[in-house]
């Protein structure tokens, strides 16, 4: 489905002076437009021969229009949000598709463009908000994954309440999804570890849970439950804590998941328990991290396709979440503001995993090294421009080796 005319109309409407009208609906309205230029290259270095695709490489331009109204006056306030998305192909070919940036037609070629515009209706009473329409939940059991040209969305209803200080409770019912490189809606699928399970579709994802912050917001506890109907259900308990110690800030992030099949069990029996931990020490511009992650049970970690997982060792290429896997991470971040260069950041990560039950009679092993550099222009005519460069190297004895490069440029205009 092509929504380009709708996007153009939306841009025209939002350029009008909505803020001039009376009432909170217009006075509190905000809109931004982001232009995202994305180059993605992934070389499957261990694949040889003429038949398998050994490289995915594309370049595309995206536009993200984000409009958020205020609320009408009265005990119950009403509002409308709108999201407009447009993706344009800059470079691709049939032997380099499937980067996740662009849709792929039946003839194996990437679409020249794709677009979408969709509203979200909202109502607020006190500190409780009901939303219906286009949703972008970010939950431990359904992590938001804006990691390609355009963000994914879901269609459904959500409820969020913060009536008790420190406690936020949420629940929702999602009936379909718009994937990151598609214009239309579709049913929901699952992934088990790194493997998409396209043979089974679900009509809904349901969730309920909450986060409670205490100890002057230095600590938080999370309890969540998610259900991908007739495929799997998953529960989560998490704990975060940070503590200043002299010039250092020490923090810990711990989480534990349990998952099993649900309803008609369209993917068969599912048995997974996952533990992750990440410990961080920060001082000045330096941040040192170490993490441990472990899978238990007879199945890999389940999640909704094609989202990232919330696990501590989820990184750009591998997720270290296959059956029985144990993995370890070392991470270093530096914020160059400490050297008088605000906006410039760097990250280096190394993760290694073993003990994987491959089902092929041998122990699976994998490792990944990532380097990220980012810079956000702080002032002047280019303020709002962000640049990010990423290089990843991943090796495994049971799945494809990958060498990956990404270059992302984002410029955001605050329309009003």
N, C-alpha and C positions, 0 to 999 in steps of 0.2 A: 504494500500500500504506500502511495506517495503522498506525503503531507506538505510538500514544499509550499503551495499557495497558502495553506493555513499558517505556516510559519511566517510567511511574508506579511499576512494580515495581522498576526499577533505582534510582530515587530512594529508595524505601523500604529496599532492601537496603543502600545505601551510607550510610544514616543510622545503621545499627547500628555498635557499637563494634568494628570490625574490628581496630583497633590493639591491642586487649587480648590477642589471641592470640599464641602464641609463634612464633618463626621470622622470618626476614628477609622472607618473602612478605608478612606482615601488618605487621611493625614498620616497614617502609620504605614502606608504602602511602600514597598521597596522593590526595586528591579535591578538586575545586573545582567550583563551580556559578556560571556567569556568566549574567546577565540582560542581554540586548542589545536596546535599543529603537532602531529605525532608521527615519528618515524620508528618502525619496529622491525627488527631483524632477528630471526631465530634460526640458527644453523644446527640441524640434527647431524652432528659430525660423525656418528657411527653408522649412518644409513648410506649405503652405496648401491649403485645399480640404477637402471633407467626407470624402473617402475615406482618405487616408493618416493614420495616427495621428501627431499632431503633439506629443503630450505623454505622458510616462510618469511617474506619480506614485502612490506607495503608502507606507503606514505599517504597520509590523509589529513584533511583539514576539518575540524569540527567547530560548531557553534552551539553554545548552551545558554538559552534565555531562561532566567529564573525570576518569576514574579511572585511576590507575596503581599497580599492585601493585609490591612489591619482588620479590626472587628467592628461591627456595628454597635452603637450604644445600647445599653440595657443590661438586665441581669444575665441574659444569654446573648453572647455576641456571635455574629455569623461573618464568614469571610470566604474568599476564594483565592487559591493559589493556582499558578499555571507554569508548566515546564515545556519549553520548546527546544527541540533537538534537530540539528542538521549536520550530516556527515557528507563530505565530498572526497571522492577518490582523486589523489594526485599521481600515484604511481602504483601499479600492480600488474601481474600477469598470471595466467592460469597455473603456471608451475611454481608460483610463490604466494598463493592465497592462504586463507585460514590463519591469519595473524590475530583475529578477534577485533580488528579495526573496522572491517567492511563486510556486508552480506555477500554471500557467494551464490550466484544463479545456478540453475540446473546445467548450464553448459560449462561450468567450471570457472567462469569469469566473475570478478568482483563487480558489484554494482557501482555505477558512476556516482550515485548519490542516494541517500536515504534520509528520511526525516519523520518527525513525530511532534505533535503538540497535544497536551492532555491536561485537564483541570483537576484540582482537588478541592472539594468542598469541606469547610471546617466550621465547627461550632465550639464555643468555649463557655463554660460555667465555672466561675471561681478559678481554680487551678487545674481543672479537668478539661481536656480537649478531645473531641471526636473528629476524625478525619475520614473522608470517603472519596475514593477515586484513585489517582496516581500517587503511589506511596514509595518511599525509600527508607524502609526500616533499617536500623543498624543495631543488631542484637547479638548476644553471644551465640544464639542458635540460628541466626540468619544475618551474617555479617555483610554490610554494604561494601561493594567491591568496585569502586570507580577507578579501574586500573587500565582502561583502554581509551579509545577516542571519545566515546560517549558513555554516560552512566546507565546502568540497568534500572528498571523500575518494576513495581508490582501493582496490581489492581485489586482493591479490596477496601476493608474498613479497619481502622485502628483506634484504640482508646488509650490515652495517657493521663495519669493523675499524679499530682504532687501536693495533695492536700496536707500531708503530714511532713513536717520539716525533715529533710534529709532522705525521705523515702519517695522514690518514683516507681509507680506500678504501671505496666503496660500490658495490653492484650490486643490481639488482632486476628482477622480472617482474610487470607489472600487467596483469590480465586484464579489468577493467571499472572503471567510474567512477560515483560518486554526485555529481551536479552540485549546485551551491550552493543551488538552489531546487527540488530534487526529493527524494523520499523513497527511491525505489528505485535499482537499479543499471542501467547501460546500457553499450553498447559505446562505444569511443572515437572521437571525430571530430577533425578538424584545423581550424585557422584559417590563412588566408594573409593576412597583414597584419591588417586589421580585418574581413575577410569570413569568416563561418562556412561550412564546407564540409560541410553535413549530408548531401550526396548520397553520401558515401563513409564506411564504417565500418571500424574496425580491431579485431582480436581481442586486441591486446596492445601494450603499450609496454614496451620493454626498455631498460635503462640500465646503464652502468658508468663509473666515474670516481673521481677523488680530488682532495683538496686538501692541499697541503704548506705548512706555516707554518715560516718560518725567520727568521734575523736578529732573534732575540729576539722573535719573533712580530710584528715590524713589517712583514714582507713575507710574501706567500703566492702560490703558483702553483697553478692549477687546470687539469685536463685531463679532459674528459668526452665521452661519446658516448651518444646516444639514438636509438632506432628506434621509430617508430610503424609497426608492421608493414603492409607493402603500400601505404604512403602516402609517408612520407619518413624519411630518416635524417639526423642532424645531429651535428656535432662542435664542440667548444668548447675554446678555450684562453684563460685569464684570468690577470691579474696585478694584485695589489693591494700598495700600499706606503704607509706613513705615516712621517713623520719630524718630531720636535720641532725647531723652530728658534727659539730664544729663547722669547718668550711665545706663539708660534704653533705650530700643528700642521698640517703640509702633507701631503696625501694624494692618491693617484692610484688610479683604478680603470679598468683597460683590459680589453677583451674582444673576441674575434673568433670568429664562427660561420661554418661552412660547411654547406650542406644540399643534398641531392639526393633524387630519388625513390627508393623502396624497393620491392623485390619486384614485385608486380603493378601498381604505379604507378596506383592507383585514381583519383588526381587528375591523372594525366598527368605530364609532365616537370616537375621542380622544380629550379631553379637559383638559389640565393641565397647570398651572402656578406654578412655584417654585421659592421661594426666600431663599437664604442662606446667613449667615453672620458668620464671625469668627474674633474675636478680640484677639490679643496676646500682652503680655508684657514680654520682655526679660531683664534679668539683670544677668551678669556673666553666670554661668551654668544653671540658672533657667529660665524657660519659662512657663508662665501662660496663659491659653486660655479659652475663653468663646464663645459659638456659639448659634445661633438661626436659625431654619429652618422651613419653612411653605409651605405646598402644598395647592393649590387652584384649583377649577374646579371640573369636574365630573370624572376624571381619575387619576390613579397613574402616577408617573414620568416615561416616556418612555426612553428606551436606547437600544443599540444594545446588543443582547445576545452574550456572557455571560460576558460582560465587567462590571467593576465597574462604578459607576456614579461619576461625578465631584462635587457632592454636599458636603457641609461642614460637614454634619453629616453622611457621608458614612464611615462606620467602618468595621472591618473584617467580621462580621456576619450579622448584620442588616444594612439597608440603610435609614430607617425612612422616606420613600418616598411614602407611600400608600395614598389613596385618603383622602384629607382634613387633613392630619396629621400635628401636630405642635410638634416640638422637641427641646430640649435644651441640650447643651453639656458643660461639664467642663473638662479641660485637663491640665495636668502638665507634662512637660518634664524636664529632667536634663541631662546635659552633664558633665560627670565626669572628663573631661579635666581640669575643674576648680579646681579639687582636686588633680591634678597631675596624672590622669589616662586617658590619651587620648585614644580614640577609644571606650570607654564604655559609653553607653547611656541608658536611661530608659524613658518610657512613661506610664502614667496612664490616662485613659479616662472613663468618665461616661456620658451616654446619656439616656434621658428619653423622651418618646413620648406619645401623647394622641390625642383625637379628631378624631380618625381614623374612616372613614365611611367604615365599614366592609361589608355592604350590607346584614348583617344577623340580623339586628334589635338591635344591641348593639354597644356601643362605644369601639373601639379598643385601647389598650394600650400596650406599650412595653418599654423595658429598656435593656441596655447593659453596662457591665463593662469590660474593656480591660487592660491588663498589658503586656507591651513589654519590653524585655531586649535585647540589642544588643552589640556585641563587635567585633571590627576589629583589628587584630594583626598589630601593627605599624612597627615592625622591626624584624630582625632575620630571621631564616630559614622558619618560618611560616608566614612571611609577605604576605598579600594577602588572608589570611584566615579570614572569617567572620562567626560569630555565632549569631543566633537570636532565642529567645524563646518567645512564645506568649501564653497567657491564656486568654480566653474570656468566659463570662457568659452572656447569653441572655435569657430574659423571655418575654412572650407575652400571651395575652388572645385570639388571633385570628390566630396565626401561631405557628409553632413548637418551643418549648423551646430548647436551645442549650447550651451544655458545650463543649468547644473546646480547644485543645492544639496543638501547632505546634512547631517543632524543625527543624531549617534550618541551614545547614552548607554549606558554599560556599568557594571554593578556586579558585582563578583566576591566570592563567599564562599569562603574556604578551609575546607572541611568537616573535613578532618583531614590 
